[in-house]
Amino acid sequence: VEFETVGAVVLDDKGSGTADFVALEVGAIEVAEGELEQVASSVLGWESVHNDTKALVGRESESDIAARRRRRYVLALNSSGMNESVISRLYAIDEVNSLSCRENFTKQQQVIDGVTLKPNSIYVCVDGGTGEQIARALKGSKSLGSDTNGSESVEILDDVSGQLLTYHFDRPIEKNLVVRVHVKASNIDAKNVIPKAVQMMVNGEIEGDEGLVVGRSVSPFEISAAINFVDPSLFVTKVELSSSDGNWLSDMVQVKINEIARIQPSATHVVIV
């Protein structure tokens, strides 16, 4: 699998640089941290490469449910200066999966939903898309002169004024969860049906459910509802969630606006009772 940089890279005085990479082929391509290690083309000064984070997995196609939901998100695409404008412009980026957005319209610094926002500023936490795509979406949608927040920063050139502008945003912190589903014995192949149903819920492929998006807490009750949506004949008695600490809980797992829950296909376990 080959990846390419999406823009020019300038090395610092130590000979290092940071760049966004995108796969040459579309689809559900998985790359773990540290797996990009070979420079495919000869570029003067470029000797090695290392990805500090795993790749955001793409998709082969977008379901009808996901396409209808994305259309609702981009209804304010031609406007500017509003939250709806920012959200629509970001969701218009094909690679963006989900996001959270907050604004501080006061002249004082404020803490909103646990995130510190500068005076007269907006905050976005975006899952997917390149840094330049996000920066240009913010430039084209936010109010003139309003500030941005976040640990990621991208510089872009204003095509009209020639000014170099810096935009800030966040990437979501991942919370990897494991699911354990207790279901009554039946003639249904629950060990295959249930993990697929959970992944449909994770990916937002169930009508009326947006999936595991940025800032969404995870409810065992909603997972149970998703399973019964896919196969109403299954009798789910209990759904438990666990994080890296190994403790199983039947309570909702809280997810902050700068976090996203992940449930991998292999992370759903079925217990027949």
N, C-alpha and C positions, 0 to 999 in steps of 0.2 A: 504494500500500500504506500503510495507516494503522497506527500504533502508539499505545498508551496507557500511561500510568504505572500501576504496580501499587500505589502507595501515595502518601501525602501527601509533599510536598516542601517543605522549609523552606530559604529562601534565607539565605545568610550575610551578613556585613556588607558584602561586595563585590557582593551581588546575584546570586550564583551558587548553584547547588544540583546535586546528583547524584541520579539516579533510575534504576531498572530500568524498561525498556519491553518490552511484549509485543505482538506483532501481533494485530490484531483478528480476522484470519482464520487458521485453522490451515493447516499445510502446509509445503512446502519453500520458504520465502521467504528470499531472499538479499538482504542489505543491506550494502553496503561501508561502510568507515569514512568518516564525513562526509556520508553520503547522507541522513540524517535532518536536514533543515534548515528545515522549514516548520512553524510552529505551526498546527495545524488548528482549534483552538477558542480563543475569546477568554477568557483568564484574567488577571485583574488582576495586574500585576507580572511576567508571563511574556512576554518579548519575543523570545527566540531560543532555539534548541536545536541541539546538535551532539553526535553520537555519536562518542566517541573510539575505539571498537572496532567491528569488524564484527559483525553479528548471528550468533548461533548458529542454523544452519539447522535447521528442524524437518523433519517427515516427513508424507507424506500418510496413511500407515497403518503399523502395526507388523506385520512378518512373523511367521509362526507360530514360526520359529526364535527370533526376538528375544523374542517373548512368553513362550516356555518358559524362556528364559534369565532374563528379568526375574522370573518366578515363583520361580526358584531363589534369586534374590538377596533376595527379600522374605519368606523363610520365618520369619525372627525378628522380624517386624513388631510382634508384640504383646509383645515382651520389652523390657527396658531394662538399661542398665549394662554392656553387652558390645559388643565390636567388631561382632558380627553385628547387634546392635540398631541401631547407628548406620548401618551399611551398608544394612540393610533399610529403615529410615525414609527415607533419602535416595533409594534407588532407587524408593520408592513415589511419588516426585514424577514425574509424567509427563514433564516437560521435562528430567529428568536423563538424560544419555546414558551417562556412566561416571564413575568416581571412584577415588581411592586413599585409603587410611586407615591411619594408624599411631598407636600409643599409647606413652606413656612412663609406666609405673606406678611409677617410682622417685621419690624425693624430691630428686633431682639433675637438673639440666638435662642433656639428652643429645642427641647428633647421631645420628639414625636415618635410614639411607639418604640421607644428604646434607642432611637437614632438621633444624634445631635445634628441639627440643621442650622446652617448659617443664616443670618438675616436675609429676607427676600430671596429665598433660594428654593430649588427643588431637589429631590433625592430619588434616584431610580436604582433598583437592584435588578440586573438583567441576566437571565439564563439563556445563553446562546448569542450568536452574532459576534462580529469582530469589534475591536475597540473603535476603529475609525467609523464603522457603520453606526455605532451607538452615538459617537460624538457628533456626526453629521445629522443624525435624527434629532438630537437635542438642539443643535444649532437651528434647525429648520422649524422647530415647534415651540420652544420655550419663549417666554416674554423677553423682550429686548432689555439687556442689562441685568437680568436675574442671574444669580450665582448657582453653582452646582455643588454637590457633595459626593463623597465616596473616596475609597482608598485607591481606586484605579484612576489614572489620568492619561488623557490622550490629547496631543496637540494637532490641530488642523489649520490649514491656511484658508482665510476668508478670500473667496475668489474675487470679490468686489473691492474690498478695502486693502487687501494684501496683508492684513494683520494676522499674526499667529495667535490663535485662540486655544485655550486649554479647557477641557471639559472633564468633570469628575463623575464617576459612577461606581457602583459596587457589583461584584460577582457574588452569587449566593454561596454561603457555607453549606456544605452537604452534610445531612444527617442520614446515615445509612441505617435502615431498619430491617429487622427480620420479623416475619409474620408466622404465627402458628394458629392454624384453623382446626378446631375440633368439630367433626361432622358425624352424624349418625350413619351407620352402615346401610348401604342400599346397593341396587344393581347398577348405579351410576359410577363411572370411573372417576371418582372424586379426586384422586391423586394427580390426574391430568387436567380435569376441568377447572378445579379451584385455582391452581397457579396461573392458568391462562386468564381466568376471570379477574384475578388480582392485577395482572399486567394490563388488562383492558381498562381497569379503573385508574391505574397509575398513569397510563398514556392518554387519559381523557377520551376514551373510545366508547363511553357509555353516555347515552343521551341524558342531558341535565347535570352531568358531573364534569367539572373542568379538569380533573386529574390532579396529580401532585404538582402543583405550581409553586412558585416562589411565595413564601409566607403562609402556605396552607398547612394547618395542623392536621394530624392524621388520627382518624377516629376508627376504632375497631368496629363500631356499629355501622359506619358507612362502608367498610370493607365487606361486612356481612351482607349488607344490602346489595352491593355490587355482585356478589356471588349469586344471590337469589335472583337478581335481574338476569344473569346469564343462564342460570338453570334453577327455576323455582322449585323443582322437586328435591333439591338438596336441603337437608335439615341441619343448619349450622347451630351448634349449641354454645360455642364460645370462640372468640377471636382474641388472640394475645399479640402484643408487640414487644419487641426487645431491641435495644441498641447495643453498642459494643460492651456494655457492662454485664450483659447476660441475664439481667433481671426481666422476667416476663410480667407484663402489666396488661390489664384489660381497660385501663384508662386512656383517654386521649393524649397523644404525644404533641406537646406544644411546639410550634415552629414559628420563629420570629420572622419579621419582614425582610431580613437579610439572610435568611436560611431557606433551604429546600430539602424536603425529605426524599430519599431515594429507596426504592425497594427493587432489588435486582430480580430477574426471573428465577434464579436459583435460591432466593431468600424466602420462599413461601413453603412452609412445611404443613403437611396434612396429617391429622391424627384421627383415625377411625375409631369411634366409640360405640 
